[in-house]
Amino acid sequence: PGIRDSVASRGLGDVYKRQGLYAWACGLAEYNAQQFEAALATLLSIAEPTRFHRRLLAATHAQLGDLTSAGQHCRQVMTEVPAYRITDTVRTQPYQAPEHGTLLTEGLRLAGFPE
């Protein structure tokens, strides 16, 4: 099964889809699988991205080498939450596979987020 099938099998209903959580979960799974182009397409489908979506968008753009777009998303997040640090994400989003957390922090760092 593909990434979307795996996420869908977790029981995410219509409410999650409306709030962009389904796309965020799929995008995060694609990001962790290093399918950055697919992750970007998925994340860009979110109608009203929140700061959580924008952090992942920034990391994804950075992994694809688009530091301009990554920086734009980073600045939007930092305007909304000036105290945000990469360590906040590490602390609040524990990963079973440590390499996935490392990959995300690498993308956030490349995007310009403070440690």
MARNUVO-87085 format. One record per atom (N, C-alpha, C, CB): atom name; x, y, z; residue in one letter. Coordinates in steps of 0.05 Angstrom, whole numbers, always signed. Each point is the difference from the previous one (the first is absolute). Glycine has a CB too. Layout:
<nodes>
CA X Y Z A;
...
</nodes>
This chain:
<nodes>
N +17 -24 +0 P;
CA -17 +24 +0 P;
C +17 +25 +0 P;
CB -36 -25 +24 P;
N +26 +47 -35 G;
CA +14 +25 -1 G;
C -3 +16 +25 G;
CB -7 +0 -49 G;
N +20 +22 +50 I;
CA +0 +18 +23 I;
C -28 +9 +6 I;
CB +46 +15 -10 I;
N -61 -7 -10 R;
CA -27 +10 +5 R;
C -19 -22 +11 R;
CB +7 +33 -37 R;
N -3 -57 +27 D;
CA -16 -23 +10 D;
C +6 -4 +30 D;
CB +0 -21 -46 D;
N +26 +23 +52 S;
CA +8 -4 +28 S;
C -12 +21 +18 S;
CB +43 -21 -16 S;
N -42 +46 +8 V;
CA -11 +22 +16 V;
C -30 -4 +2 V;
CB +37 +31 -14 V;
N -50 -37 -8 A;
CA -30 -3 +0 A;
C -8 -23 +18 A;
CB -2 +17 -47 A;
N +18 -38 +48 S;
CA -7 -23 +17 S;
C +1 +7 +30 S;
CB +18 -30 -36 S;
N -7 +52 +43 R;
CA +1 +9 +28 R;
C -26 +12 +9 R;
CB +49 +8 -6 R;
N -69 -6 -12 G;
CA -26 +9 +7 G;
C -5 +30 +1 G;
CB -1 -41 +26 G;
N +16 +56 -42 L;
CA -4 +28 -1 L;
C -26 +6 -16 L;
CB +50 +9 +3 L;
N -69 +4 +10 G;
CA -26 +5 -12 G;
C -1 +27 -14 G;
CB -20 -29 +35 G;
N -5 +36 -42 D;
CA -4 +24 -15 D;
C +8 +25 +14 D;
CB -37 -23 -21 D;
N +34 +24 +48 V;
CA +9 +24 +15 V;
C +29 +4 -4 V;
CB -36 -8 +34 V;
N +52 -13 -32 Y;
CA +29 +3 -4 Y;
C +6 +9 -28 Y;
CB +8 -35 +34 Y;
N -22 +25 -54 K;
CA +5 +8 -27 K;
C -7 +30 -4 K;
CB -10 -47 -16 K;
N -12 +56 +28 R;
CA -7 +28 -3 R;
C +21 +18 +13 R;
CB -49 -12 -1 R;
N +60 +4 +23 Q;
CA +19 +17 +14 Q;
C +29 -3 -11 Q;
CB -29 -5 +41 Q;
N +32 -10 -61 G;
CA +27 -3 -12 G;
C +18 -20 +15 G;
CB -5 +46 -16 G;
N -7 -59 +36 L;
CA +17 -19 +15 L;
C +7 -25 -16 L;
CB -22 +17 +42 L;
N +3 -26 -58 Y;
CA +5 -23 -17 Y;
C +24 +6 -19 Y;
CB -49 -15 +3 Y;
N +47 +38 -17 A;
CA +21 +7 -18 A;
C +27 +4 +15 A;
CB -34 +22 -31 A;
N +32 -10 +55 W;
CA +24 +4 +16 W;
C +13 -27 +7 W;
CB -19 +43 +18 W;
N +2 -62 -9 A;
CA +10 -27 +7 A;
C +12 -14 -24 A;
CB -35 -3 +36 A;
N +22 +5 -59 C;
CA +11 -12 -24 C;
C +26 +14 -8 C;
CB -47 -12 -15 C;
N +47 +39 +16 G;
CA +24 +15 -7 G;
C +23 -7 +18 G;
CB -29 +37 -17 G;
N +24 -40 +43 L;
CA +21 -7 +19 L;
C +10 -28 -6 L;
CB -21 +30 +35 L;
N +3 -48 -41 A;
CA +9 -28 -7 A;
C +17 +0 -25 A;
CB -41 -18 +22 A;
N +33 +34 -42 E;
CA +15 +2 -25 E;
C +27 +13 +5 E;
CB -43 +3 -26 E;
N +43 +17 +43 Y;
CA +25 +14 +7 Y;
C +19 -20 +14 Y;
CB -24 +44 +5 Y;
N +14 -59 +14 N;
CA +16 -20 +14 N;
C +11 -22 -18 N;
CB -27 +10 +41 N;
N +12 -15 -63 A;
CA +9 -20 -19 A;
C +18 +13 -21 A;
CB -43 -26 +6 A;
N +50 +51 -2 Q;
CA +17 +16 -17 Q;
C -12 +3 -28 Q;
CB +39 -15 +26 Q;
N -66 +15 -28 Q;
CA -14 +5 -24 Q;
C -9 +29 +0 Q;
CB -16 -48 -3 Q;
N +36 +66 +1 F;
CA -4 +28 +5 F;
C -19 +13 -21 F;
CB +45 +2 +21 F;
N -43 -10 -46 E;
CA -17 +12 -20 E;
C -30 -8 +6 E;
CB +38 -2 -35 E;
N -42 -23 +42 A;
CA -27 -9 +7 A;
C -10 +15 +25 A;
CB +9 -45 -21 A;
N +9 +48 +41 A;
CA -8 +14 +24 A;
C -8 +29 -6 A;
CB +32 -29 +26 A;
N -17 +42 -43 L;
CA -6 +27 -7 L;
C -27 +2 -13 L;
CB +49 +10 -5 L;
N -54 -27 -15 A;
CA -26 +0 -13 A;
C -23 -4 +19 A;
CB +22 -17 -42 A;
N -18 -1 +61 T;
CA -21 -6 +20 T;
C -4 +24 +18 T;
CB +12 -49 -1 T;
N +9 +60 +11 L;
CA -2 +23 +18 L;
C -12 +25 -13 L;
CB +39 -18 +25 L;
N -32 +22 -51 L;
CA -11 +22 -14 L;
C -30 -2 -6 L;
CB +44 +6 -21 L;
N -55 -30 +26 S;
CA -29 -5 -4 S;
C -16 +10 +24 S;
CB +10 -39 -29 S;
N +3 +47 +50 I;
CA -14 +9 +24 I;
C -10 +29 -5 I;
CB +29 -30 +30 I;
N -55 +33 -28 A;
CA -12 +26 -7 A;
C +9 +23 +18 A;
CB -39 -25 -17 A;
N +40 +20 +42 E;
CA +8 +21 +20 E;
C +21 -11 +18 E;
CB -46 +21 -2 E;
N +71 -19 -7 P;
CA +22 -12 +17 P;
C +4 +15 +26 P;
CB +22 -15 -42 P;
N -18 +0 +63 T;
CA +6 +11 +26 T;
C +30 +1 +4 T;
CB -43 -18 +19 T;
N +52 +28 +4 R;
CA +28 +1 +5 R;
C +13 -28 +0 R;
CB -7 +42 +26 R;
N -9 -62 -18 F;
CA +10 -28 +0 F;
C +5 -9 -28 F;
CB -24 -9 +43 F;
N +5 +15 -61 H;
CA +4 -7 -28 H;
C +23 +15 -12 H;
CB -50 -9 -4 H;
N +52 +35 +11 R;
CA +21 +17 -11 R;
C +28 -9 +8 R;
CB -32 +38 +0 R;
N +35 -48 +24 R;
CA +26 -10 +9 R;
C +9 -24 -18 R;
CB -10 +14 +47 R;
N -9 -32 -52 L;
CA +6 -23 -17 L;
C +4 +9 -29 L;
CB -26 -30 +30 L;
N +10 +50 -39 L;
CA +5 +11 -27 L;
C +28 +12 -2 L;
CB -50 +9 -4 L;
N +58 +6 +24 A;
CA +27 +12 +0 A;
C +21 -21 -2 A;
CB -17 +38 +27 A;
N +15 -59 -11 A;
CA +20 -21 +0 A;
C +0 -15 -27 A;
CB -6 -5 +50 A;
N -17 +1 -61 T;
CA -2 -14 -26 T;
C +12 +16 -22 T;
CB -42 -22 +16 T;
N +35 +48 -17 H;
CA +13 +18 -20 H;
C +30 +0 +3 H;
CB -41 +29 -1 H;
N +50 -28 +26 A;
CA +29 +0 +5 A;
C +13 -26 -10 A;
CB -7 +30 +40 A;
N -5 -52 -34 Q;
CA +11 -26 -10 Q;
C +1 -1 -30 Q;
CB -18 -23 +41 Q;
N +0 +37 -54 L;
CA +0 +0 -30 L;
C +18 +22 -11 L;
CB -47 -17 +1 L;
N +60 +32 +17 G;
CA +19 +21 -9 G;
C -12 +27 -5 G;
CB +26 -36 -19 G;
N -52 +39 +24 D;
CA -14 +26 -4 D;
C +1 +15 +26 D;
CB -31 -20 -36 D;
N +53 +33 +41 L;
CA +4 +14 +25 L;
C -16 +26 +1 L;
CB +46 -20 +3 L;
N -53 +31 -26 T;
CA -17 +24 +0 T;
C -28 -6 +11 T;
CB +26 +18 -40 T;
N -39 -39 +29 S;
CA -26 -7 +11 S;
C +2 -10 +28 S;
CB -15 -12 -46 S;
N +36 -3 +53 A;
CA +4 -10 +27 A;
C +2 +24 +19 A;
CB +24 -41 -17 A;
N -9 +61 +10 G;
CA +3 +24 +16 G;
C -26 +15 +4 G;
CB +47 +3 -16 G;
N -63 -2 -5 Q;
CA -26 +14 +2 Q;
C -18 -13 +21 Q;
CB +4 +14 -48 Q;
N -5 -41 +47 H;
CA -17 -14 +19 H;
C +12 +3 +28 H;
CB -14 -33 -35 H;
N +40 +32 +37 C;
CA +14 +3 +26 C;
C -7 +27 +12 C;
CB +38 -30 -15 C;
N -36 +51 -1 R;
CA -7 +27 +10 R;
C -29 +3 +9 R;
CB +35 +18 -30 R;
N -53 -31 +15 Q;
CA -28 +1 +8 Q;
C -4 -14 +27 Q;
CB -14 +0 -48 Q;
N +26 -23 +52 V;
CA -2 -14 +26 V;
C +12 +17 +22 V;
CB +2 -44 -24 V;
N +22 +55 +19 M;
CA +14 +16 +21 M;
C -15 +26 +6 M;
CB +43 -20 -15 M;
N -58 +31 -4 T;
CA -16 +23 +6 T;
C -23 -7 +18 T;
CB +12 +20 -45 T;
N -24 -43 +40 E;
CA -22 -9 +17 E;
C +9 -10 +27 E;
CB -24 -13 -42 E;
N +46 -1 +43 V;
CA +10 -12 +25 V;
C +30 +6 +3 V;
CB -35 -38 -3 V;
N +42 +63 +11 P;
CA +28 +9 +1 P;
C +18 -17 +18 P;
CB -17 +45 -9 P;
N +5 -59 +29 A;
CA +16 -16 +19 A;
C +5 -28 -10 A;
CB -18 +27 +37 A;
N +7 -34 -61 Y;
CA +4 -28 -10 Y;
C +29 -7 -4 Y;
CB -45 +4 -22 Y;
N +52 -28 +30 R;
CA +27 -11 -5 R;
C -2 -28 -10 R;
CB +19 +29 +37 R;
N +1 -38 -52 I;
CA +0 -27 -10 I;
C -3 -20 +23 I;
CB +29 +14 -39 I;
N -17 -8 +61 T;
CA -2 -18 +23 T;
C -28 -4 +10 T;
CB +46 +15 +13 T;
N -64 +4 -19 D;
CA -29 -3 +7 D;
C -12 -23 -15 D;
CB -3 +50 +9 D;
N +10 -52 -35 T;
CA -10 -22 -16 T;
C +11 -26 +9 T;
CB -5 +31 -39 T;
N +31 -32 +44 V;
CA +13 -24 +10 V;
C -13 -10 +26 V;
CB +43 +14 -22 V;
N -49 +5 +39 R;
CA -12 -7 +26 R;
C -29 -9 -2 R;
CB +31 +33 +21 R;
N -46 -22 -39 T;
CA -29 -5 -1 T;
C -8 -21 -21 T;
CB -7 +46 +15 T;
N +25 -53 -33 Q;
CA -6 -20 -20 Q;
C +20 -23 +1 Q;
CB -20 +36 -30 Q;
N +17 -53 +50 P;
CA +19 -23 +2 P;
C -3 -19 -24 P;
CB -1 +4 +50 P;
N +23 -15 -59 Y;
CA +0 -18 -22 Y;
C +8 -28 +9 Y;
CB +10 +38 -32 Y;
N -24 -59 +22 Q;
CA +9 -27 +4 Q;
C +27 -4 -14 Q;
CB -48 -16 +5 Q;
N +50 +26 -29 A;
CA +25 -3 -16 A;
C +15 +26 +3 A;
CB -22 -32 -33 A;
N +44 +33 +49 P;
CA +15 +24 +4 P;
C +9 +15 -25 P;
CB +15 -20 +42 P;
N -10 +4 -63 E;
CA +9 +13 -25 E;
C -21 +18 -12 E;
CB +29 -39 -8 E;
N -54 +34 +13 H;
CA -21 +18 -10 H;
C +1 +27 +14 H;
CB -29 -40 -10 H;
N +33 +40 +36 G;
CA +3 +25 +15 G;
C +25 +15 -9 G;
CB -23 -21 +39 G;
N +44 +6 -44 T;
CA +25 +13 -10 T;
C -5 +13 -27 T;
CB +27 -34 +25 T;
N -42 +20 -43 L;
CA -5 +10 -26 L;
C -17 +26 +2 L;
CB +2 -47 -19 L;
N -22 +47 +37 L;
CA -17 +24 +3 L;
C +16 +23 +11 L;
CB -39 -29 +7 L;
N +55 +24 +14 T;
CA +16 +22 +11 T;
C +20 +11 -20 T;
CB -5 -19 +46 T;
N +16 +1 -63 E;
CA +18 +9 -21 E;
C -15 +19 -19 E;
CB +26 -43 +3 E;
N -50 +36 -11 G;
CA -16 +17 -18 G;
C -7 +27 +13 G;
CB -18 -41 -22 G;
N +10 +40 +47 L;
CA -6 +25 +15 L;
C +24 +18 +2 L;
CB -35 -24 +26 L;
N +58 +12 -21 R;
CA +25 +15 +2 R;
C +7 +13 -27 R;
CB +16 -31 +36 R;
N -18 +15 -57 L;
CA +5 +11 -27 L;
C -19 +23 -7 L;
CB +17 -45 -14 L;
N -42 +43 +24 A;
CA -20 +21 -6 A;
C +6 +26 +15 A;
CB -34 -37 -8 A;
N +50 +35 +29 G;
CA +7 +24 +14 G;
C -12 +3 +28 G;
CB +5 +20 -43 G;
N -18 -41 +53 F;
CA -11 +2 +27 F;
C +22 -1 +21 F;
CB -42 -23 -16 F;
N +38 +38 +38 P;
CA +21 +0 +21 P;
C -1 -26 +16 P;
CB -3 +50 +3 P;
N +27 -57 +7 E;
CA +2 -24 +16 E;
C -17 +2 +25 E;
CB +46 -8 -18 E;
</nodes>
